[in-house]
Amino acid sequence: MSKLTVLGVCAIFLMAMPCLAATATLYPVADTYTSGIAPGCFGDSTTVMIGNLEEHGHDERAMFCFDMTDLIGMNITSAIFNIKPDAGCLEHQADVNVFDILAEWDETYDGGHVTHGDTTFAERHIGSLAWKDMDITGLVQLWADGAKVNNGFVLNPTEGSGDWTFHSREAEADKPYLTVEYGPENTCAMVGMPADSFKAGDTCSCTVRVFNEEETVLEGYPLFVVLDVFGQYFFGPGFTETPQHYLSLYPQFEMGLTEVEVLPEFTWPDLPGTVTGIQWISALTTPEMDAVFGDISMFTFGWGE
């Protein structure tokens, strides 16, 4: 591959999707509950309530909203909502359905039940004080795709469900949370460091995580890593200006994840000034080294106080 081709590959990044794969634990940015009998503002409560038992005077639905900004465009492989009951009516257990909320709201909301969609994204029986999980992968994927507006979701109990309270985000312990596993749509090589800014004495390293999303082992696909210092390119593993120095340490990449060490762990030196905008660029190439295979990844970092 010529230096010109490699520089062209770097330019292609501007049109490439970012390459990510991770697990995120998210906590609500807002939660509350509504009452069809006695509306009010419950956003600062340490509990949220559900119930749908007319003879007991209960008609409550719980609402939750999470910030999905970092998941936009991602492939969601799993999204599990976890919530801990605080108290409940064991004589009248509950069944809840999860619906997406169609209107904006926040914790100052003091009206009746909000409007929700018709699709049931999860169902859950509530009959004990143990943690309850609900698989809302389908809903989170729609948010990530931009196919639905993220106004959060509501736990809507079915008729005859007893009254149950759950720990809210304002509780001192056992707060509700959402665990999301997400990854790239395509095969890619994600370069990264422990932080995006370093100062003297910090521990640092650099790795590339290769995600093989193909249904076969990739053999003979070189991995290259380029360090872009304000338009001056250095090519791994030696990080010289000679593009023939490619990081092709692995003859094959199995399906799933392979982690490659680019720079071993070291202590960041005492460098003068403050610098930002240094970029790592990484990708797999075809065996002929004439094109990028999969997505290109970039990581931006700097140093200084």
N, C-alpha and C positions, 0 to 999 in steps of 0.2 A: 504494500500500500504506500503510495507516495505521500509526502508531507501535505501536498495540496488536497489530496483526498481526505486525509485526517482532519485538516482544517475545515473542509466541507462538512464532515461528519459533525464537528463541533457546532457549526452553524445550523445544522438540521435540528439541534436541540430546541431552538426557538419555536419549532412547530411540534415538538414531541411532547407526549403526555408525561408527567412526572411519574417516577417508578417508586412505589411505596408498598410495603407490606408490614402490618403490625397488628397489635392488639391494643385497644384503647379502653380505659375505664372512664366513663363520663358520669357526672352528677348533674341533677336537674339545675337549670338556671331559673326555673320557676315551677312551683307546684301549689295546688290549692284544691278545694272541693266546692261543689255547688249543691244547693238544696232546692228541690222543687216545692218544698213546703214553707221553709223559712229562709229565703235568700239572705245573704250577707257576705261580708268580706272575711275570708278565712286564710288569706295568703300568708300571714305570719304565724300560723298555728304550727305546733310541733308534730301534729298529726293531720292526716287526711282521712276522710270517711267515705264509705260506700254503704248502700242499703237500698232495698226496694221492697219494703214490707209495710203495706198500707195500715194494717191493724196496729202496728207498733209506731206509726207516725214517722216512718223513714222513707226518704227518697233522695239519696245522695250519690254523687258521682265524683270520682277523683280525677284530677288533670295533672299532666306532667309535660314539661318542655325541656329539650336538651339542645345545646349548641352543636350543630352539625357542620359548621364551617369547614373544618379540616377533612371532612369525609366527602365533600362534593367531588363528583367524578370518579369516586372509588368503587371497586367491586366489593360489595359487602358479602362476606361468606357466613357471618353469624352476627346476630344482634339480640342479646338476651337481657330483658328488663328484670331486675331483682328488687323485691320489696318485702319488708318485714312487718307482719301484723303486730299491732300493739295490744289490741283487745278485740274480742269478738263474741258473738252469740253462738255458742256451740249447739244450742237447740235448733237454731235457724242458720244453717250454713249458707254459703253464698257461691254463686257462679257469676263470673264477670266476663264480658267481652271487651276487646280492645278495638277502638275506632279512632281514626284520625280526626282531629279537630279542624273545622273549616274556617274559623274566624280567629283573628288575633286576640290575645288576652295577656294579662300579666297578673301579678299577685295582688293588685288593687281591685281586681274584678269583684263585683258585689251583686251580680245579676243572677238570673236563673240558669238552667242548664244551657250549655253552649251547643251550637249546631255541629253535628259530626257527620262523617261520611257513612255510606251504606255497607262498606266492606268490613267484615270482621277479620282483623289481622291476627288475633290470638284469643284463646279461650282458657280460663283457669278456674278450677274449683278452689274455694277457700273454706277450710274446715279445721284448721289448727293454727297455732301461733308460730309455726316454723316458717323460714324464709320461703317465699314463693317466686318462681321464675316464669317468665312469659317470653316466648320466641316471637319477636317482632321484626325478623330479618327482612321480610317482604316490604314492610312499611319503610324501614330505614333505607333500603335500596331505592325505593321511589323518591325519597328525599335526596339521596346522593345523586340520583339521575336528574333531579330537577323536574321530575314528572308530577310531583305534588309539592305544595308549599308546606314548609315545616312550621305548623302551629302546635305541634305536640300531639298528644293522644289522651284519650279519656278512658277510664275504667268504668264501664257501664254495667251495673249488676242486673241480672235477669229478674223478672217478677218473682217474688217470694223469697228473695235473698235477704238474710238477716243483716243487721248493722255490724260493720267491722271497721276498726280504725287501724291505720298503718303509720309507721314512722315517716315523717316528711323530711325535706332537706334541712329544715330548721331544728330537727331533733339533735340531741347531743351525741347519740350513737345510732348505729343501724340505719343510716341514711339510705334511701333508695339509690340505685345506680344502674347504669347500662353498660354492659360489656360488649364491645364491638370488635370483631375480627374482620380485617379488610386487607385486600391485596391488589396487585396489578391485574389488569385485564390480559396483558401480554407478557411474554418472557422479557426480562430486563435484568440489568445489573446495577444495583443501587449502591452508590458510594456514600460514605458518611464518616463523621467524626463524633467524639463524645459531646461536643458543644460547638456553637458557631462563633464563639469569641474566646480568646485565650489570653492569659497574662503569665508573666514569668513564674515558673514553678508548677504550673498546672500539668497534670498528667494527660497525655494526648496519644492518639493512635489514629489509624485510618484503615477502614475495612471496606470491602465490596461484598454485598450479599447478592448472589446470583439466584434469581427466581426462575426456574425452568417450568413454565406452564404447559409445555408440550407434552404429548403422551408418549414420549420416547426419550432416551438418553441422548444428549447432544455431544457428539464426538468431533473434535477438530474445529471447534468454534472459539477462536482466540478472544480473550478478554483484554481490552485496552483501557488504560487510565491516563487521562491527560490533566495536568495542572495548568490552569490558565491564570497567569499573573498579569492582569491588565493587557491582554492581547499577546503576551509572550508565552508560548506553549512549551511544556516540558512533558516528556512521554515516559511512562512507567515501563519496567520497574526501576531503571536507573535514573529517571527523571532528568534526562539530557534533552537537548533540542533535536536529537536525532530520532525521527519517527519510527525507525526500525526496532527500537527498544519497546517491545510490547510485553504486557503482563499476561503471559499465556502459560501459567504454572500448572494448570489443571488440564489434562488431556481430554477429560469429559466432564459433563455436568449432569448429575442424576436428576430425575424429576423432583421437584420441590426446591428446597433451599440448600445452597452451598455457600459458605462464608470463606472469603479469601482475605488474608492479611496483606495490605498494601504497604503500610508503615508499621513496624513493631512499636509497642508502647515506649514512649519517651517523655522526658520532662521539657516543657516548653521553655525556650531560651529567653533571656532578657533582651528583647528587641526594642529599638527606639521608636517613639511615636505611636500613633494609632492608625491602623490600616484596616479597611473593610473591602469587601467585594472580590476577594480571591476565590476562585472557583475550581472545584474538582469536576471533571466530566468523565463518565464511564459508560461503556456499552460492550455488548458482544458483537463480533463481526462474523460475517460468513467465513467458511473455511478458506475461501480465496482472498479474504481481506479486501473485498471490493465494495462492501456495503454493510450497513448496520443491520443486525438481526434483532428484532424486538424493539423495545423502547430505550431511549437514552436517559441517563440520570445526571443530575447536577446537584452539587452541594456547595453553598457559599459560606465563607468563614472569614475571620480577621483576627486582629490582636490589639492589645492596648488596654489601658484603664477605662 
